[in-house]
Amino acid sequence: RCGTCDNCLAVSGASTSNNSNLSKSALVVLLAVDALKSQPVSVIEKVMNGQIVENYRYKCSANPVSVKNRIELAFKHQKYSVAILKELISLLASYGYLEVGTNRSTMNTTYNNSWTTYDITYKGKKQLETPMSPVILPVSPGIRVLEDKDEEKRQLLLSQFKNSGVNIADIPEEELERGDGEVVKSFKFWMTHMEHLTKLGKDRRIEQLQDLRKNIEDWRLQAAKNFKMSPTDVMPTHLIAKVAYTSATSKIPMDEDSLHACGVRSGAIKELAEMLQRWSKDTAGTDSLSGNDAAATRVMIFPKGEVFSPSEPWKLARIPKAKKNGTLASWESSYMRFMKGEHPQSIAVTKEGGKPIQVRTVAIHILDALTYGKPVPLDRVAAIFPPPTYEEWDTLKKIEAAGVPEMDAMENEIKKADFLTPVMGVEFIETPYNERKEGESFKYSKWCDHLSWYLTLRRAEYVPTFS
């Protein structure tokens, strides 16, 4: 021990009142360290966060997917964030549950390239055999500070939930305690989306989404009567919010596969999918958040069913390869599943080897594939990720034509912020991200999406057609 850090001072001067039973949180840390060979905190943190790292980092006896599933289950039953669990690593080492080591680079270098690693000890393994045995440890001031910050965020979120009409009883106790989890995120996404629409004055869209949620609740009630089940057994309340939010933010209606991927399990799932498709058709063209008159714009159009294949990859494309753990690169996984006809929402919520992603991210993966020389059905991409209008395309074209040579889309890699400075203004671009106004940030996000299309089609040498 160094004797001067928070952990050492807590160990030497801890009073009984400062001690806590950290068995549930310690279990997450011990499971991660036990599955790995001697690894640094950064790798242990990734595994605790539900990620699958490179195969060579795991012990021969460890199955990465099984490890991920066990850690996710253990994580749900404890209250700490990964940031606090990271702080627990050195504390567990101080009390003999983990062993500290040092690894050094074998490469010839003038630098002292070494790092701290952790392994599980006999005491740690015995704790894994009886995971509910108490692990009484002094909680360091550093952890207390993180606890206070997490608690402040949690109380703010719960207050927002109550004000927005969320029934706190619908949230599992462990998620309430931690302020995070699948149920919390489902309600949070719905709440923040509705708040955003309110700020933009989109009253009509708010009414449509409220009607959508009521329609889903009516479907749940009818299914409960048909199957003689309680409504929450047919569909938990948080899934109503999740399905409504997904339908509100996706350009194509959810089908049975995507509903199943979201967690819906019902014999009446076909009727729910048909209802969502009707709602999507009835409200088509009314979800624009930009305030533009859709009738006055010329939209980009693609031949239905046509697959465009570039003659070759873009000459500066750096194609990410498969990961060291054997899984496909993120773009390739999304692309392969999309080309097999899988619903983009299903791809997004069941991402291989990691946490769910946004449908927007799936679309960008597909556009990346076009840059890498892969054939892509552009009409299907446009259905989930609207391309720029004629006016927006013309604006980007003029920026490229009038810009410095570095703005040449064919000859250079381009930073989006640099390219979009003429649109957003220097003041916005130089403003720190967390200080930008919400309306301006939304506008910038939409222009970034337009630029993704522009750069991709230019580099694939595709000439778009507009209505």
C-alpha positions in Angstrom: 0.0 0.0 0.0 1.1 3.6 -0.7 -0.3 4.8 2.6 -1.5 8.2 1.2 -4.3 7.5 -1.3 -8.0 7.4 -0.4 -8.2 3.7 -0.2 -5.2 3.3 2.1 -6.3 6.0 4.4 -9.8 4.5 4.5 -8.3 1.1 5.4 -6.1 2.4 8.2 -8.6 4.8 9.8 -12.0 3.3 9.0 -14.5 3.2 11.7 -17.1 0.5 11.9 -19.8 3.0 10.7 -17.9 3.5 7.5 -17.9 -0.2 6.6 -20.3 -1.7 4.2 -21.2 -5.1 2.9 -20.1 -5.0 -0.7 -20.7 -8.6 -1.6 -23.0 -8.0 -4.6 -20.8 -5.3 -6.1 -17.6 -7.3 -5.4 -19.2 -10.2 -7.3 -19.2 -8.3 -10.5 -15.5 -7.3 -10.1 -14.4 -10.9 -9.1 -16.3 -12.5 -12.0 -14.6 -10.2 -14.5 -11.1 -10.7 -13.0 -11.5 -14.4 -12.6 -12.4 -14.8 -16.3 -9.3 -12.9 -17.5 -5.6 -13.5 -17.6 -3.6 -10.8 -15.8 -5.2 -7.7 -17.2 -5.2 -3.9 -16.5 -8.1 -1.9 -15.1 -9.1 -0.7 -18.5 -9.8 -4.2 -19.8 -11.5 -5.3 -16.5 -13.8 -2.2 -16.8 -14.9 -3.2 -20.3 -15.8 -6.7 -19.2 -17.7 -5.3 -16.2 -19.5 -3.1 -18.7 -20.9 -6.1 -20.6 -18.4 -5.9 -23.5 -16.6 -8.9 -25.0 -12.8 -8.3 -25.4 -10.2 -10.1 -27.5 -10.0 -13.9 -27.0 -6.4 -13.8 -25.9 -7.2 -11.8 -22.8 -9.5 -14.6 -21.4 -8.4 -17.7 -19.6 -8.7 -20.9 -21.6 -11.5 -22.1 -19.3 -13.6 -18.9 -19.8 -16.3 -18.6 -22.5 -16.6 -14.9 -23.3 -20.4 -15.0 -24.0 -21.1 -17.0 -20.7 -18.9 -14.5 -18.8 -20.8 -11.6 -20.3 -24.2 -13.1 -19.4 -23.1 -13.9 -15.8 -21.7 -10.4 -15.2 -24.9 -8.7 -16.7 -27.0 -10.8 -14.3 -24.8 -9.9 -11.3 -24.7 -6.3 -12.3 -28.5 -6.0 -12.2 -28.6 -7.1 -8.5 -26.2 -4.4 -7.2 -26.4 -0.7 -6.9 -23.1 0.7 -8.2 -22.2 2.2 -11.6 -19.2 0.8 -13.4 -17.3 4.0 -12.4 -17.6 3.0 -8.7 -16.9 -0.7 -9.5 -13.7 0.4 -11.1 -12.7 2.1 -7.8 -13.5 -1.2 -5.9 -10.7 -3.0 -7.8 -7.9 -1.5 -5.7 -9.9 -1.8 -2.5 -10.5 -5.6 -3.1 -6.7 -5.9 -3.8 -6.0 -4.2 -0.5 -8.0 -6.9 1.4 -6.6 -9.9 -0.4 -9.4 -10.7 -2.9 -7.2 -9.7 -5.8 -3.5 -9.8 -6.5 -1.6 -6.9 -8.0 1.0 -7.5 -10.6 3.1 -5.6 -13.2 3.4 -6.3 -16.9 6.0 -4.7 -19.2 6.2 -4.4 -22.9 8.7 -6.7 -24.6 9.1 -4.3 -27.5 12.5 -2.4 -27.8 11.8 1.1 -26.7 13.4 3.9 -24.8 10.2 4.3 -22.7 9.4 2.5 -19.5 6.2 0.9 -20.8 4.7 -0.9 -17.8 1.2 -1.2 -16.4 -0.6 -2.7 -13.3 -2.5 -5.9 -13.7 -4.9 -7.8 -11.4 -5.5 -11.5 -10.8 -7.9 -13.3 -8.5 -6.5 -14.8 -5.3 -7.5 -17.9 -3.4 -9.6 -15.7 -1.1 -11.3 -14.2 -4.1 -12.1 -17.7 -5.6 -13.6 -18.8 -2.2 -15.8 -15.7 -2.3 -17.1 -16.7 -5.8 -18.0 -20.1 -4.4 -20.2 -18.5 -1.8 -21.1 -15.2 -3.5 -23.6 -14.1 -0.8 -21.0 -14.3 1.9 -20.4 -10.8 3.4 -17.6 -8.7 2.0 -17.2 -6.0 4.7 -15.0 -3.2 3.4 -14.4 0.4 4.4 -15.9 2.7 1.7 -13.2 5.2 0.6 -13.9 9.0 0.3 -13.4 8.6 -3.5 -16.2 6.1 -3.7 -18.4 8.2 -1.4 -18.0 11.2 -3.8 -19.0 9.0 -6.7 -22.0 7.6 -4.7 -23.2 11.2 -3.9 -23.0 12.1 -7.6 -24.9 9.0 -8.7 -27.5 9.6 -6.0 -28.0 13.1 -7.2 -28.5 11.9 -10.7 -30.9 9.2 -9.5 -33.1 11.5 -7.5 -33.3 14.0 -10.4 -34.3 11.2 -12.7 -37.0 9.8 -10.3 -38.4 13.3 -9.9 -38.6 13.7 -13.7 -40.3 10.3 -13.9 -43.0 11.3 -11.4 -43.6 14.6 -13.1 -44.0 12.9 -16.5 -46.5 10.4 -15.1 -44.3 7.3 -14.8 -45.5 4.9 -12.2 -42.5 4.2 -10.0 -44.0 0.8 -9.0 -43.4 -0.4 -12.6 -39.6 -0.1 -12.1 -37.7 -3.0 -10.5 -36.3 -2.2 -7.0 -32.7 -2.9 -8.1 -33.0 -0.5 -11.1 -34.6 2.2 -8.8 -31.6 1.8 -6.4 -29.1 2.1 -9.2 -31.0 4.6 -11.4 -30.2 2.6 -14.5 -31.3 -0.5 -16.3 -33.5 -1.7 -19.2 -36.8 -0.5 -17.6 -35.4 2.9 -16.6 -33.9 3.5 -20.0 -37.2 2.6 -21.8 -39.1 5.2 -19.7 -36.2 7.7 -20.0 -36.1 7.5 -23.8 -39.8 8.1 -24.1 -39.8 10.9 -21.6 -36.9 12.8 -23.2 -38.4 12.4 -26.7 -41.7 13.9 -25.6 -39.9 16.7 -23.8 -37.9 17.5 -26.9 -41.1 17.6 -29.0 -42.7 20.0 -26.4 -39.7 22.4 -26.6 -40.0 22.4 -30.4 -43.8 23.1 -30.2 -44.8 19.9 -32.1 -48.2 19.6 -30.5 -49.6 17.6 -33.3 -46.9 15.0 -33.1 -47.3 14.8 -29.4 -51.0 14.0 -29.8 -50.1 11.3 -32.4 -47.6 9.6 -30.0 -50.1 9.8 -27.1 -52.7 8.1 -29.4 -50.1 5.5 -30.4 -49.4 4.7 -26.8 -53.1 4.4 -26.0 -53.5 2.1 -29.0 -50.7 -0.2 -27.7 -52.4 -0.2 -24.2 -55.7 -1.1 -25.8 -54.1 -3.9 -27.7 -52.5 -5.2 -24.5 -55.9 -5.1 -22.7 -57.6 -7.0 -25.5 -54.8 -9.6 -25.6 -55.1 -10.0 -21.8 -58.8 -10.7 -22.1 -58.3 -13.2 -25.0 -55.5 -15.1 -23.3 -56.9 -14.7 -19.7 -53.8 -13.1 -18.5 -52.9 -9.9 -16.6 -52.0 -7.0 -18.9 -48.5 -6.8 -17.5 -47.9 -10.5 -18.3 -48.9 -9.7 -21.9 -46.6 -6.7 -22.1 -44.8 -4.9 -19.2 -45.5 -1.2 -19.1 -41.9 -0.3 -19.9 -42.2 -2.2 -23.2 -45.2 -0.1 -24.2 -42.9 3.0 -23.8 -40.1 1.2 -25.7 -42.2 0.1 -28.6 -43.9 3.5 -28.8 -40.5 5.4 -28.8 -39.1 3.0 -31.4 -42.1 3.5 -33.7 -41.9 7.2 -33.2 -38.3 7.5 -34.2 -38.1 4.9 -36.9 -38.9 5.6 -40.5 -40.2 2.1 -41.2 -42.9 0.4 -39.1 -41.9 -2.4 -36.7 -42.6 -5.9 -37.8 -43.0 -9.1 -35.8 -39.2 -9.8 -35.8 -38.3 -6.3 -34.5 -41.1 -6.5 -31.8 -39.6 -9.8 -30.7 -36.1 -8.3 -30.6 -37.5 -5.5 -28.4 -38.7 -8.1 -25.9 -42.4 -8.5 -26.8 -43.6 -12.1 -26.3 -47.3 -12.6 -27.1 -49.6 -14.8 -29.2 -51.1 -11.5 -30.5 -47.9 -10.0 -31.7 -49.1 -10.2 -35.3 -52.1 -7.9 -34.5 -49.7 -5.5 -32.7 -47.4 -5.3 -35.8 -50.4 -4.6 -38.0 -51.6 -1.8 -35.8 -48.2 -0.2 -35.8 -48.0 -0.4 -39.5 -51.4 1.3 -39.8 -50.3 4.0 -37.4 -47.1 4.6 -39.3 -49.0 4.9 -42.6 -51.6 7.2 -41.2 -49.0 9.6 -39.7 -46.5 9.4 -42.6 -45.0 12.8 -43.4 -46.1 14.4 -40.2 -43.0 13.6 -38.0 -40.6 16.3 -39.4 -38.9 18.1 -36.6 -37.2 20.7 -38.7 -40.3 22.7 -39.5 -39.7 22.6 -43.3 -42.7 22.4 -45.7 -42.3 18.9 -47.1 -44.5 19.7 -50.1 -42.1 22.5 -51.1 -38.9 20.3 -51.2 -37.5 18.0 -53.8 -36.6 14.7 -52.2 -33.9 12.3 -53.2 -35.4 9.2 -54.9 -34.0 5.7 -55.6 -35.4 3.0 -57.9 -37.3 0.5 -55.8 -35.4 -2.7 -55.3 -32.3 -1.6 -57.2 -29.0 -2.5 -55.6 -26.2 -0.1 -56.4 -22.7 -1.6 -56.6 -19.7 0.7 -56.8 -17.0 -0.1 -59.3 -14.4 -0.2 -56.5 -13.9 0.9 -52.9 -13.1 4.6 -52.3 -9.3 4.9 -52.7 -8.8 6.3 -49.2 -11.1 3.9 -47.4 -9.6 2.2 -44.4 -11.8 -0.9 -44.0 -12.0 -2.2 -40.3 -11.2 -5.8 -40.1 -12.8 -8.5 -37.9 -12.1 -8.1 -34.2 -9.5 -10.2 -32.4 -12.2 -12.1 -30.5 -13.4 -13.5 -33.9 -16.6 -11.4 -34.2 -17.2 -9.3 -37.3 -16.4 -5.6 -37.4 -19.5 -3.6 -36.4 -20.1 -2.2 -39.9 -19.8 -5.7 -41.5 -22.1 -7.3 -38.9 -24.8 -4.7 -39.5 -24.3 -4.9 -43.3 -24.5 -8.7 -43.5 -27.7 -8.8 -41.4 -29.3 -5.9 -43.4 -28.5 -7.6 -46.7 -30.2 -10.8 -45.5 -33.4 -8.8 -45.0 -33.3 -8.4 -41.3 -35.3 -5.4 -39.9 -32.9 -2.5 -39.0 -34.6 -2.2 -35.5 -33.8 -5.8 -34.9 -30.2 -5.3 -35.8 -30.0 -2.3 -33.5 -31.4 -3.9 -30.4 -29.6 -7.2 -30.8 -26.1 -6.0 -31.7 -23.6 -8.9 -31.7 -21.1 -8.8 -28.9 -22.2 -5.6 -27.3 -24.9 -3.2 -26.2 -27.8 -2.1 -28.4 -27.2 0.7 -30.9 -29.4 3.3 -32.7 -31.1 2.6 -36.0 -29.2 5.6 -37.2 -25.9 3.9 -36.5 -27.1 0.8 -38.4 -27.8 3.0 -41.4 -24.4 4.7 -41.2 -22.8 1.2 -41.1 -24.6 0.4 -44.4 -23.4 3.6 -46.0 -19.9 2.8 -44.8 -20.2 -0.5 -46.7 -20.9 1.4 -49.9 -17.7 3.4 -49.3 -15.9 0.0 -48.9 -17.2 -1.1 -52.3 -20.1 -3.3 -51.2 -23.5 -3.4 -53.1 -26.3 -1.6 -51.2 -30.0 -1.3 -51.8 -30.2 2.5 -51.3 -34.0 2.7 -51.3 -34.0 0.5 -48.1 -31.4 2.7 -46.5 -33.4 5.8 -47.4 -36.5 4.3 -45.7 -34.7 4.4 -42.3 -32.3 7.2 -42.8 -33.7 10.1 -44.9 -31.2 11.4 -47.4 -30.8 15.2 -48.0 -33.3 17.1 -50.2 -32.2 18.8 -53.4 -31.7 22.1 -51.5 -29.6 20.5 -48.8 -27.5 18.5 -51.4 -27.0 21.7 -53.3 -25.8 23.5 -50.2 -23.2 20.8 -49.5 -22.1 20.7 -53.1 -21.5 24.5 -53.1 -19.5 24.2 -49.8 -17.2 21.6 -51.4 -16.8 23.6 -54.6 -16.0 26.8 -52.9 -14.0 25.3 -50.0 -10.2 24.8 -49.7 -8.7 21.7 -51.3 -9.0 19.8 -48.0 -12.8 19.9 -48.5 -12.6 17.7 -51.7 -14.7 14.7 -50.8 -12.9 12.4 -53.3 -9.4 13.3 -52.4 -9.4 13.8 -48.6 -10.9 12.5 -45.4 -13.0 15.3 -43.9 -14.0 16.4 -40.5 -17.7 17.0 -40.4 -17.3 20.1 -38.1 -14.9 21.7 -40.6 -17.2 21.0 -43.6 -20.4 22.2 -41.9 -18.9 25.5 -40.5 -20.5 27.5 -43.3 -23.9 26.1 -42.4 -23.7 26.3 -38.6 -21.3 29.2 -38.1 -17.9 29.4 -36.4 -19.4 30.4 -33.0 -21.5 27.2 -32.8 -18.6 24.9 -33.9 -16.3 26.4 -31.3 -18.9 26.2 -28.5 -18.2 23.2 -26.2 -20.7 20.3 -26.8 -22.3 20.5 -23.4 -22.9 24.3 -23.8 -24.7 24.2 -27.2 -28.3 25.1 -27.4 -30.6 22.1 -27.9 -32.3 23.5 -31.1 -28.9 24.2 -32.7 -27.5 20.8 -31.7 -30.5 19.1 -33.3 -29.9 21.1 -36.5 -26.2 20.2 -36.5 -27.1 16.5 -36.0 -29.4 16.5 -39.0 -26.7 18.2 -41.2 -24.2 15.6 -40.0 -26.6 12.9 -41.3 -27.0 14.8 -44.6 -23.2 15.0 -44.9 -22.9 11.2 -44.3 -25.1 10.7 -47.3 -23.3 13.3 -49.4 -19.8 12.0 -48.7 -20.8 8.4 -49.2 -22.5 9.0 -52.6 -19.8 11.3 -53.9 -17.1 8.7 -53.0 -19.1 5.9 -54.6 -19.5 8.1 -57.7 -23.3 7.8 -57.5 -25.3 10.7 -59.1 -28.6 11.1 -57.2 -32.0 11.9 -58.7 -34.5 14.2 -57.1 -38.3 14.3 -57.4 
